[in-house]
């Protein structure tokens, strides 16, 4: 039912469309299961590799999908960014350079950040902190509470 309610958000989707293909629309429509799947399923392979691919994905998508801008933000060669984007596509099964798939990946990053921020310090202490800001710099403690990069206390 959540897929049916969110389907108008992706008018170009083939009909019938699988509810899994509407994860970002479902999440925006308020479906907590979709937000969880975006945060966990879509990004899980990237968390398993460490922080560089996550940082690259965030810098690329948040920098307007500019390869050169991403490379400058991360202080790496553009070929490094190309390789990492290709690797992200292989691991996740979604290409950051495709507009629809970039939207899904961006929604997954936002869902992950908000989930980590709202789960509080008890959960954050047991999950690996992977900075998602392009510089890799963040203050790991705010008032004695560990928060993920880009996260905020609610």
C-alpha positions as CSV (number, residue, x, y, z in Angstrom):
1,X,0.0,0.0,0.0
2,X,2.9,2.4,0.7
3,X,4.1,1.8,-2.9
4,X,0.7,2.6,-4.3
5,X,0.5,5.9,-2.3
6,X,4.0,6.9,-3.3
7,X,3.8,5.9,-7.0
8,X,2.7,9.4,-8.2
9,X,6.1,10.6,-7.0
10,X,7.8,8.6,-9.8
11,X,5.5,9.1,-12.8
12,X,8.1,7.7,-15.3
13,X,8.2,4.3,-13.5
14,X,6.9,1.4,-15.5
15,X,3.5,0.2,-14.4
16,X,3.2,-2.0,-12.5
17,X,6.2,-0.9,-10.4
18,X,7.8,-2.9,-7.6
19,X,7.5,-1.2,-4.2
20,X,11.3,-1.6,-3.8
21,X,11.8,0.6,-6.9
22,X,9.9,3.4,-5.1
23,X,12.0,3.5,-1.9
24,X,12.9,7.2,-2.0
25,X,9.3,8.2,-2.8
26,X,8.0,5.9,-0.1
27,X,10.4,7.4,2.4
28,X,9.4,10.9,1.5
29,X,5.8,9.9,1.9
30,X,6.5,8.8,5.5
31,X,7.1,5.1,5.2
32,X,9.5,4.1,8.0
33,X,10.2,0.7,6.4
34,X,11.4,2.5,3.2
35,X,13.6,4.9,5.2
36,X,15.1,1.9,7.0
37,X,15.7,0.0,3.8
38,X,17.3,3.0,2.2
39,X,19.6,3.6,5.1
40,X,20.5,0.0,5.7
41,X,20.2,-2.0,2.4
42,X,21.4,0.6,-0.1
43,X,24.4,1.8,1.9
44,X,25.4,-1.4,3.7
45,X,28.0,-2.5,1.0
46,X,29.7,0.9,1.3
47,X,29.9,0.7,5.1
48,X,31.6,-2.6,4.7
49,X,34.4,-1.0,2.6
50,X,35.2,1.8,5.0
51,X,34.7,5.5,4.7
52,X,36.3,6.5,1.4
53,X,33.5,5.4,-0.8
54,X,30.9,7.0,1.4
55,X,32.8,10.2,1.5
56,X,33.2,10.2,-2.3
57,X,29.5,9.4,-2.8
58,X,28.5,12.3,-0.5
59,X,31.0,14.8,-2.0
60,X,29.9,13.8,-5.5
61,X,26.2,14.0,-5.0
62,X,26.2,17.1,-2.7
63,X,28.6,18.9,-5.0
64,X,26.2,18.8,-7.9
65,X,27.5,15.6,-9.5
66,X,30.7,17.4,-10.6
67,X,33.6,15.0,-11.0
68,X,36.2,17.7,-10.9
69,X,34.5,19.5,-8.0
70,X,34.4,16.2,-6.0
71,X,38.1,15.6,-6.8
72,X,39.0,19.1,-5.5
73,X,36.9,18.6,-2.3
74,X,38.5,15.3,-1.5
75,X,42.0,16.4,-2.6
76,X,42.3,13.5,-5.1
77,X,42.8,13.1,-8.8
78,X,39.6,13.0,-10.9
79,X,40.5,9.5,-12.1
80,X,40.4,8.4,-8.4
81,X,36.8,9.8,-8.2
82,X,35.9,8.0,-11.5
83,X,37.3,4.7,-10.1
84,X,35.4,5.2,-6.8
85,X,32.1,6.0,-8.5
86,X,32.5,2.9,-10.7
87,X,33.2,0.8,-7.6
88,X,30.2,2.3,-5.8
89,X,28.1,1.3,-8.7
90,X,29.5,-2.3,-8.6
91,X,28.9,-2.7,-4.9
92,X,25.5,-1.1,-4.6
93,X,24.1,-1.9,-8.0
94,X,23.2,1.8,-8.6
95,X,25.3,4.2,-10.6
96,X,25.9,7.6,-9.0
97,X,26.1,9.1,-12.5
98,X,22.6,8.1,-13.5
99,X,20.1,10.7,-12.4
100,X,17.4,8.4,-11.0
101,X,19.9,6.2,-9.2
102,X,21.7,9.2,-7.9
103,X,18.4,10.3,-6.4
104,X,18.0,7.0,-4.7
105,X,21.6,7.1,-3.3
106,X,21.1,10.7,-2.1
107,X,17.9,9.7,-0.4
108,X,19.8,6.8,1.2
109,X,22.5,9.1,2.5
110,X,19.8,11.4,4.0
111,X,17.9,8.5,5.5
112,X,21.1,7.1,7.0
113,X,22.1,10.4,8.6
114,X,18.7,11.1,10.1
115,X,18.4,7.6,11.4
116,X,21.8,7.9,13.1
117,X,21.0,11.2,14.5
118,X,17.6,10.1,15.9
119,X,18.9,6.8,17.3
120,X,20.8,8.6,19.9
121,X,24.1,8.0,21.6
122,X,23.3,4.4,22.7
123,X,23.0,3.2,19.1
124,X,25.6,5.5,17.7
125,X,28.2,4.0,20.2
126,X,27.6,0.6,18.7
127,X,27.7,1.6,15.0
128,X,30.8,2.6,13.2
129,X,31.2,6.3,12.7
130,X,32.0,7.1,9.1
131,X,32.3,10.7,8.3
132,X,30.2,11.6,5.3
133,X,31.4,15.2,5.0
134,X,33.9,15.6,2.1
135,X,36.7,16.8,4.3
136,X,36.5,13.8,6.6
137,X,36.7,16.2,9.5
138,X,34.0,16.3,12.2
139,X,33.8,16.8,15.9
140,X,33.2,13.3,17.3
141,X,31.9,14.6,20.5
142,X,29.4,17.2,21.2
143,X,28.7,17.8,24.9
144,X,30.2,14.3,25.6
145,X,28.0,12.5,23.1
146,X,29.3,10.9,20.0
147,X,27.5,11.9,16.9
148,X,28.1,10.8,13.3
149,X,29.5,13.3,10.8
150,X,26.8,15.4,9.4
151,X,24.5,14.3,12.2
152,X,22.9,16.4,14.8
153,X,21.4,15.7,18.1
154,X,17.6,15.9,18.2
